[in-house]
Amino acid sequence: MTDDRRAPSSPGPADEPTQPISRALIDALDHQTGAQPDSRDLSVWTTAQVSPATQRKGKYTPESTAHPAKMLPDIARHAIEHYTRPGELVLDPMCGIGTTLVEAVHLGRRAVGVEYEPHWVAVSRSNLELAREQGIDHDAHVIQGDARQLLTLLPQEYVGQAALVVTSPPYGPSTHGRVAVAPSEGIQKYWHRYGSALDRGNLANIGHHRLLAGFTRILAGLRTFLRPGGHVVITIRPWREHAELIDLPAQILACGRAAGLTPTERNVALLARAAETDLVARGSFFQRDFIRKQREAGLPLHLIAHEDVVVFRTAQHRTAAITAAHVSPLPPHHDSSRTADRAA
């Protein structure tokens, strides 16, 4: 575990430079996360000093906006800068609109992604083409398919090559999307689903336990393509289902261990702007509406201000070639026969 409260090493945008986190803000973050002052073991990534729209401006096509659960570009960027060097390979097995890949190529890394849904595959490729049009001569590819089948999807040339995986599991119905208000029609929700809700092959549309089983299988498959000592960075957040908190970060830690990975860090990536003494949340309409209703009902909830970032590593030395036969099967009670991957 780390105990590093510094801001990212790279400078922030000119209009709002990244600042060291103050003691008052540390106390505010402890209140948000429930951390005890005498047991702080989190690194804080100040990844929301500017809005998500500003982070994506000029690097992503307008079609990218429609994705319901886009990774914040500065989260991917910080991970890539921190865990890789120029020229190394970055992999995202559930790449969505290609945030991990786009940030990787802009930082001079190679990139490969897998995406289940054809529409988001096309958007990812268009974002990479946009980078090429802007003068980024990159080595990046997007492959359509089920991330549980990485061993057959990814070419042999990638075996043992990835220095870093950056990805995130799907949040299913907890995504918020966009909102519009029309006369006599009230509030309308749109762009809030990964794809067709009838597609039971999509991890975002299945039960929670099967989601975890499918994600464990994906993590196990990644070991084949990671180099010795390579990192896996997973951004995740808990969510509430009928007011009950689902501790997805702790469950993903268990998935990683079951897949043969070693957890090394548990960090915080801010989704709120870090001011001098507090966090300025950037909640969606639905998040704010939910919080307001829960507070009126007597439950003192707060807007989400961060995501957990769980970091795993592979073994430092590869003792034998890893093939499909070497990937440990899932426990018998885990049913992943119909699970697939999701958009990031």
N, C-alpha and C positions, 0 to 999 in steps of 0.2 A: 504493500500500500504506500501511497505517497502522502506527503503533508506539505504540499506546495500551493500557497495561496497567491502565486504570482499571476499576472495577466499573460496572455500568449506572447511569445517572443517577437512575432512579426508586428509591425506598426499597423494601427487601425487606419480607417479612412481619414483623410485630411481634415474633414469637418468635425470629427469627433475622435481624437486619438485614444488608443487604449490606455487606461490609467491603472496603476496598482490599486488593489482592492483595500479599502480602508478598514480599520478595526470595527467601526460602526457598521459597515456593510457586512463584515464577517458575522457579526452578531445577528444582523437581520436575516442573513442566509441561514444561519443555524436555526432561527425561528421557523423559516420556511421548510427546511429539510428535517427538522427534529433532531439535529446533531447535538451532542452534549459538548459543552465548552472544553472539557478535559479529555475528549477522545476524538478530536477532529482528525480525520484521515482522508479528507477529500481534496483533490485539486480542482480549482474552479477555473473554467474556461469562459472568459468574457466574450461570448460569441453572438451577442445581440446588441452591440453598441449602436448599430444602425438597423433600420427596419429590414425585414426579409425582402421586400420589393427592391430596396436599394442594393442589397447584396446580390440580387439576381439581375439587376439592370445591365443590359448590354451583353450578357453571357448566356441568356436563356431565351428561347423563342416564346412568343405570346401563348402558344398552345400549352406550354409548361404550367401555366397558372392553374389549369383545371385539375391537376392532380390533388387528391384530398389529403395527402400526408407527406408532403415534400420535406426532405431533410434540409435543415438550415445550412446554406453553403459554407458559412464560416466554421461550422462544426466539422464538416468534412475537411475543410482547408487546414484547420488547426491540427487535426489528426495526421494528415498527410505530411505537413511540415515537420511535425514532431517525431514521427515514427519512420520516415523514409528519407532517402536522398534522391536527387535528380537522376533520372534514368531507370529507377527501380519500378517494379510492377505493382500496381494497386488493383485490387479485385473487389467487386460488389456483386454478390450472387442474387440480389433482389434490387436492381438498380433504378427502377421507376423511370423518372425523367432524365436520369443520368447525372445527378448532382455530384456523386463521388467521382465519376469519370471526367466530367467537365473541370472540376477543381483540380484533379490530378494533372490533366494535360496542360492547364494554365500554369502549373508549377513545374513543368518539365518532366513529369513522370509518364510511364506507359500505363495503360489502363485496359481492363476488360470487365464487362458486366454481363449478367444474365438477367433476363426479364421475362416473366410469364405472359403478360398481356400484350398482344400485337400492337395495340394503339400506343402504349408507352414505349415499346421498342422503337416505333417510328419517331416518337418525340425525342427519345434519347439520341438516336442517330442524327436527327436534325440539329440538336444542340451541339453535338460533336462537329457536324459540318459547319455550323456557325463559327466555332472556334477555328476551324481550318480557314474559313473565309477571312478571319481576323488575323491571319498570319501565324497561327499555331500549327506547325507541321508535326502532327502527333501520330503515335502508334496506339490507337484505341479502337476497341471493337465491342459491339453489343450482340449477344446471341440470344435468340428467343427459345425459351424452354422452361421446364420445371426444375427449379434449383435443387430439388431432391436428387436429381439425376446428374449432378455435376461430373461424375466420373465418366459418363458417356457424352455429355454435352461439350465439355471444354477440350480443345485439342491437346495432344500429348506435349506439345511445346511448352505448355504452361505448368507442367508437373514440377513441383519444387521450386517455382520461380517467384511467387508472390511474396513481397516483403510485408504487405499490409492488406487486410480486408477491412473495409468500412461498410457497415450495413445497419439495417434496423428491421425488426419484425413488424408485421402489419398490426394495426390497432382495430381492425374490423369495424364494427358499428360505432366505435367511439370517435371516429373522425367527424369533423364539423363541416368542412366545405364552405360554400358561400351562401349568402342570404340576399333575397330581394323582396321588396314590399310592393304589391300591386293593389290598386283600388278594388275593393270588394273581395279580394282573394286572400288578404292577410299576408303573413310571412311565408315565403316559399324558399325551400332549401334546395341547392343544386351543387354539382361537383363534389358530392360528399361520399361517393362510393368509388372503390378501386376499379370495378368493372361490373359486369352483370351479377346481380345478387343470386341468380340461379346457377351460376357456375360453382359447383361444389368442389371443383379441383383447385380453387383459389384459396390459399391459406386464410385470406381475410373473411371468408364466408363460412368457415367451419367452426366447430366447437373449440373451446379454449384448450382442452387437454390434447386434442388432435393437432391444434396449432403448435403446441410445445413439442409434441412428438415429431412433427414435420421439421421444425426448426432445429431440433437436435440432430436429425439426419443431415440437414444442410451443413451444420457445423462440423459433423464428422467427415463429410465429403471434402470440406475445405482443407483438411489436414494434408490431403494429397498434393494440393497446389501451393501450399505455403512452404517457404524455405525454412530451414532450421532456425529457430529463434524468431520467426515471423510473428507479427501481432495481428490480433483480431479486435477491432473496435466496434462495439455495438451500442447504438444510442437507443434508449428505451425510457418509457415513463409509466408510472402506474396510472390506472384509470378507475373510475367508479362505475359500478354496474348496480343499478337500483340502490345507490348511496353506499354500496359496499366497496371498499378499496381493494383492487386487484393488484397485488405486489408483483408486477411483471418483472422488474429488475432482479429480484431475488430468484424468481423462477428461471430467468435466462442464465443466471449464474449456475444454477443446477444443470441446465441443459448443456452449457459449455463443459462442465466437469464430466458429464455423462458422455460427451463426444470426445473426450481425451485431451481437452485443452486445459491449460493451467491459468487460473485467474491471477492477475498481477496488480491491477489497479481498479479502483472504483471512483470515478470522478463526477463532476457536475458541469454540464454545459448550460450556461444561462440562456433562457429564452426571453429574458427581460433585460432592459438596459441597466447597467450598474451605475447608479448615481453615487454621490459622495456618502450618503447615509442610508439609502434605501434602494430597492429594486423597482424600476418602472415597468410594470407588466404590459405585455402586448397581447392580451387575450382576444379571442374571436368573439363575435356577437353571441354565439351559443354558449361559450364558456362564461361570459359575463352574465348572461341570462340565467344559466344554471346556478352560478354562485349566488346571485341575488335571491333566487327562490329558496335555496337552501338556507341562507341566512335568515330570511323571513320565517322559515320553519324552525329556526333555533339552532341550526347546525353551522358553526363558525368556520366555514371553508374559505380558502384563499385561491386566487387565480394561480394557475400553473406558472411558475417562474423559472423552471429548469427541467432538463432531462438528465437522467442518469447516463453515464458513459462507462460501460463495463469493458475492461481490456483484458484479453487473454494472450498467452504466448504458446507457441509450439516448443517442443524440446529443442535444446541447443544443438543436438547431434542426431542425425538421422541414422538409425542402426540398420535399416533395411529399406528397400524400395517399397513404397506404400502403393498398394493396388486395391481394387474393390474388395478383394478377399481379406485385406487387413483392416477394413473399417468395421468397428465393432457394431453388431446389430443392436437395435433398440430393445429395451426390455419388453417381454411378451405382452404386457398390458397396454403398451403404446400402440395405437392403431394409426398408421400414417399412410394407409394404402391409397387414399384418395386426396391427400394433401398436395399442395403445390406452392409456388412462391408468390411473392407480392411485390407491389411497387414501393419504392423507398420513400 
